Amino acid sequence: MLRQQKGFLGCVMSRDADEGLVLTFWPDIDAVAALDESQSYQATVARILEADLMAGTQSTEIKEIHLIEIPGMA
């Protein structure tokens, strides 16, 4: 689902007995905002909610990070 979205850079998922965490990476806030208009993204989220795969309180935080480029690493 995320790979279909314009600008998607990557994703990290973590889970323990009590909590799950998903970090997604986008080039800018415009790419994040575009998710609200993406029919494929909205349809997938609806299917996940209908299947009751996400129980409990959900939250979303948007934070800006800065990555550095290390010469010789690609």
Residue pairs with C-beta under 8 A, 6 or more apart in sequence:
1 40
1 41
1 44
2 8
2 11
2 24
4 40
4 41
5 31
5 34
5 35
5 38
5 40
5 41
6 31
6 34
7 26
7 27
7 28
7 30
7 31
7 34
8 24
8 25
8 26
8 31
9 25
9 26
9 27
10 24
10 25
11 22
11 23
11 24
11 25
12 22
12 23
13 20
13 21
13 22
13 23
14 20
14 21
14 22
15 21
26 32
29 62
29 64
32 62
35 41
36 42
48 54
